[in-house]
Amino acid sequence: VQLQASGGGLVQAGGSLRLSCAASGRIFSINWTSWYRQAPGKERELVSTLSNTGYTDYAASVKGRFTISRDDAKNTVYLQMNNLKPEDTAVYYCNRRQGRDEYWGQGTLVTVSS
């Protein structure tokens, strides 16, 4: 399974970005896709999770501002990020778990200026 993350960029505080994570290869219908982020000098943290059944979860710091969704026809999971804050600046990684395996995308940089 390959994960292609995209959509990062530079945005001013209060702005929005939408990240995409496109999966290809041997894809299972039962899966969990998550977005993680890692800011400079900090540990990687879980931002949001989406299961194939539609269950979602969010870190407290992004709840109400970020929305995770998917397009099954495109095998793509999105992270809509609104009202971005400078503390959201990080490299964002998508992660997919299916069966006993776990896969990571290459990361996309989000920079929020104040």
C-alpha positions as CSV (number, residue, x, y, z in Angstrom):
1,V,0.0,0.0,0.0
2,Q,1.3,3.5,-0.9
3,L,0.0,6.7,0.6
4,Q,0.4,10.0,-1.2
5,A,-0.2,13.0,1.1
6,S,-0.7,16.4,-0.4
7,G,-2.2,19.8,0.2
8,G,0.2,21.4,2.6
9,G,1.4,25.0,2.2
10,L,1.7,28.4,3.8
11,V,-1.4,30.1,5.1
12,Q,-2.1,33.0,7.4
13,A,-3.7,32.5,10.8
14,G,-7.4,32.0,10.4
15,G,-7.1,30.5,7.0
16,S,-7.9,27.1,5.7
17,L,-6.2,24.2,4.0
18,R,-7.4,20.7,2.9
19,L,-5.0,17.8,3.1
20,S,-5.4,14.7,1.0
21,C,-4.2,11.2,1.5
22,A,-4.6,9.0,-1.5
23,A,-4.1,5.2,-1.0
24,S,-3.1,2.8,-3.8
25,G,-2.1,-0.8,-3.9
26,R,-3.6,-3.7,-2.0
27,I,-6.3,-1.8,-0.2
28,F,-8.6,-3.5,2.4
29,S,-12.1,-2.2,2.9
30,I,-11.7,-2.6,6.7
31,N,-9.2,0.1,7.7
32,W,-8.4,3.1,9.9
33,T,-6.9,6.2,8.4
34,S,-5.3,8.8,10.6
35,W,-3.6,12.1,10.3
36,Y,-0.6,12.8,12.6
37,R,1.6,15.8,12.8
38,Q,5.0,16.6,14.1
39,A,6.2,20.1,14.9
40,P,9.9,21.0,15.1
41,G,11.3,19.7,18.3
42,K,8.2,17.9,19.3
43,E,6.9,14.3,19.2
44,R,4.5,13.2,16.5
45,E,0.9,13.5,17.7
46,L,-2.3,12.1,16.5
47,V,-4.6,14.7,15.0
48,S,-7.6,12.8,13.7
49,T,-8.8,9.3,12.9
50,L,-11.4,7.9,10.6
51,S,-12.6,4.3,10.4
52,N,-14.2,2.5,7.4
53,T,-17.4,2.5,9.4
54,G,-17.4,6.3,9.7
55,Y,-16.1,6.6,13.3
56,T,-14.1,9.8,13.8
57,D,-12.0,11.2,16.6
58,Y,-10.0,14.4,17.0
59,A,-7.3,15.7,19.2
60,A,-8.7,18.3,21.6
61,S,-6.6,21.0,20.1
62,V,-8.2,20.7,16.7
63,K,-11.8,19.7,17.6
64,G,-14.3,22.0,16.0
65,R,-11.7,23.3,13.5
66,F,-10.6,20.2,11.6
67,T,-12.8,17.7,9.8
68,I,-11.7,14.3,8.5
69,S,-13.6,12.7,5.6
70,R,-13.2,10.2,2.8
71,D,-14.0,9.6,-0.8
72,D,-14.1,5.8,-1.2
73,A,-14.3,6.0,-5.0
74,K,-11.0,7.8,-4.9
75,N,-9.5,5.9,-2.0
76,T,-8.7,9.2,-0.5
77,V,-9.0,10.6,3.0
78,Y,-9.2,14.4,3.5
79,L,-8.4,16.6,6.4
80,Q,-10.2,20.0,6.2
81,M,-8.4,22.4,8.4
82,N,-10.2,25.7,9.2
83,N,-9.3,28.6,11.5
84,L,-5.7,27.6,11.4
85,K,-3.4,28.8,14.2
86,P,0.4,29.2,14.2
87,E,0.6,26.2,16.6
88,D,-0.8,24.0,13.8
89,T,2.5,24.4,12.0
90,A,3.9,21.0,11.5
91,V,4.6,18.2,9.0
92,Y,1.4,16.3,8.6
93,Y,1.5,12.6,7.9
94,C,-1.3,10.2,6.9
95,N,-1.3,6.7,8.3
96,R,-3.4,3.7,7.3
97,R,-3.9,0.5,9.3
98,Q,-5.4,-2.5,7.7
99,G,-5.1,-6.1,8.9
100,R,-1.9,-6.4,10.9
101,D,-0.1,-3.8,8.7
102,E,0.5,-0.1,9.1
103,Y,1.5,2.4,6.4
104,W,2.7,6.0,6.3
105,G,2.7,8.7,3.8
106,Q,5.6,10.9,3.1
107,G,4.4,14.0,5.0
108,T,3.2,17.4,3.9
109,L,4.3,20.6,5.5
110,V,1.7,23.1,6.9
111,T,3.0,26.5,7.9
112,V,0.7,29.0,9.5
113,S,1.9,32.5,9.8
114,S,0.7,34.9,12.5
